[in-house]
Amino acid sequence: MDTSIAKVDEDKRLVFGWASVAKRAGGAVIEDSQGDIIEPGDLEEAAYDFVLDFREANAMHSGPVAGRLVESFVSTPEKLEKMGLAPDALPAAWWTGFKIDDDDAWSGVKSGRYKMFSIEGRGTRTKV
């Protein structure tokens, strides 16, 4: 699943896109580039923890704060049904938006050097 930056608002210095995807629309499980699979419930919990405890972005997982979270939505079948949509209308995934305050990081977004989101975190691998 593509986690590339999906929308850029240059006037407001905002970037939006899927931060992480557990399942494609339709239900196919996603395996990430490290060979890991995230259960939708675990992704939802991780997203809530990020919003409650962090909310900040940096460039390439290091350096000073480069931006701040302005939007977060975890798509689940239950939420989609409550919105009047099919439960598999969207992927089981985490959509985010960030305001980029740092000039160097913003330059990286505009030039295409920073093309996608990468949410840093810790987890426990369980063999399945």
C-alpha positions as CSV (number, residue, x, y, z in Angstrom):
1,M,0.0,0.0,0.0
2,D,1.3,3.4,-0.9
3,T,2.3,5.6,2.0
4,S,3.6,8.4,-0.2
5,I,2.6,11.9,0.7
6,A,-0.9,12.2,-0.9
7,K,-1.6,15.9,-0.5
8,V,0.5,19.0,0.0
9,D,-0.9,22.4,0.8
10,E,2.0,24.7,0.0
11,D,0.3,27.9,1.3
12,K,-0.3,26.3,4.7
13,R,2.8,24.0,4.7
14,L,0.6,21.0,5.3
15,V,1.3,17.4,4.2
16,F,-1.2,14.5,4.3
17,G,-1.2,10.8,3.7
18,W,-1.5,7.3,5.0
19,A,1.1,6.9,7.8
20,S,0.6,3.2,8.1
21,V,-1.7,0.6,6.5
22,A,-2.7,-2.7,8.1
23,K,-5.1,-4.0,5.4
24,R,-6.0,-2.9,1.9
25,A,-9.6,-1.9,1.1
26,G,-11.2,-5.3,0.6
27,G,-9.2,-6.9,3.4
28,A,-5.8,-8.0,2.0
29,V,-3.2,-8.0,4.8
30,I,-0.2,-5.7,4.2
31,E,3.3,-6.9,4.9
32,D,5.7,-3.9,5.3
33,S,9.2,-3.6,3.9
34,Q,10.7,-5.2,7.0
35,G,8.4,-8.2,6.6
36,D,6.1,-7.1,9.5
37,I,2.3,-7.3,9.7
38,I,0.4,-4.9,12.0
39,E,-3.0,-6.0,13.2
40,P,-5.6,-3.2,12.7
41,G,-6.3,-3.1,16.4
42,D,-2.6,-2.7,17.2
43,L,-2.3,0.1,14.6
44,E,-5.3,1.9,16.1
45,E,-3.8,1.7,19.6
46,A,-0.4,2.9,18.4
47,A,-2.0,5.9,16.6
48,Y,-3.9,6.9,19.7
49,D,-0.7,6.6,21.8
50,F,1.1,8.8,19.3
51,V,-1.6,11.5,19.4
52,L,-1.7,11.4,23.2
53,D,2.0,11.4,23.8
54,F,4.0,12.7,20.9
55,R,2.3,14.6,18.0
56,E,5.6,15.8,16.6
57,A,7.5,14.9,13.5
58,N,11.2,15.1,12.6
59,A,13.1,14.4,9.5
60,M,14.3,10.8,9.0
61,H,13.7,9.9,12.6
62,S,16.3,12.3,14.0
63,G,17.0,15.9,14.7
64,P,14.8,18.7,16.0
65,V,11.1,18.9,15.7
66,A,10.2,19.7,12.1
67,G,6.4,19.6,12.2
68,R,3.3,19.1,14.3
69,L,0.3,16.7,13.9
70,V,-2.8,18.5,12.7
71,E,-4.9,15.5,11.6
72,S,-5.3,11.9,12.6
73,F,-7.9,9.3,11.6
74,V,-7.7,5.5,12.0
75,S,-10.0,3.9,9.5
76,T,-11.7,0.7,10.8
77,P,-14.7,-1.2,9.5
78,E,-16.8,-0.2,12.5
79,K,-16.1,3.5,12.0
80,L,-16.8,3.3,8.3
81,E,-20.1,1.6,8.9
82,K,-21.1,4.4,11.4
83,M,-20.3,6.9,8.6
84,G,-22.7,5.1,6.3
85,L,-19.9,3.6,4.2
86,A,-19.1,0.0,3.3
87,P,-16.8,-1.6,6.0
88,D,-14.1,-2.2,3.4
89,A,-14.5,1.1,1.6
90,L,-11.1,2.3,2.8
91,P,-8.0,0.4,4.0
92,A,-7.6,-0.4,7.7
93,A,-5.1,2.3,8.1
94,W,-3.9,5.5,9.8
95,W,-4.3,8.8,7.9
96,T,-2.3,11.8,9.1
97,G,-1.6,15.4,8.4
98,F,1.3,17.5,9.6
99,K,2.2,21.1,9.5
100,I,5.8,21.4,8.7
101,D,7.5,24.3,10.5
102,D,11.1,23.6,9.8
103,D,12.4,25.3,6.6
104,D,14.8,22.5,5.7
105,A,12.2,19.8,6.1
106,W,9.7,21.8,4.1
107,S,12.2,22.2,1.4
108,G,12.6,18.4,1.4
109,V,8.9,17.9,1.0
110,K,8.6,20.4,-1.9
111,S,11.7,18.9,-3.7
112,G,10.5,15.3,-3.3
113,R,13.4,14.3,-1.1
114,Y,10.8,13.4,1.5
115,K,8.2,11.4,-0.3
116,M,6.4,9.4,2.4
117,F,5.5,9.1,6.0
118,S,7.5,6.9,8.4
119,I,6.1,6.6,11.9
120,E,8.8,5.6,14.3
121,G,7.8,3.2,17.1
122,R,8.7,0.2,19.0
123,G,6.9,-3.2,19.0
124,T,7.3,-6.8,19.8
125,R,7.7,-9.2,17.0
126,T,5.5,-12.3,17.3
127,K,6.1,-15.2,14.8
128,V,2.9,-16.2,13.1
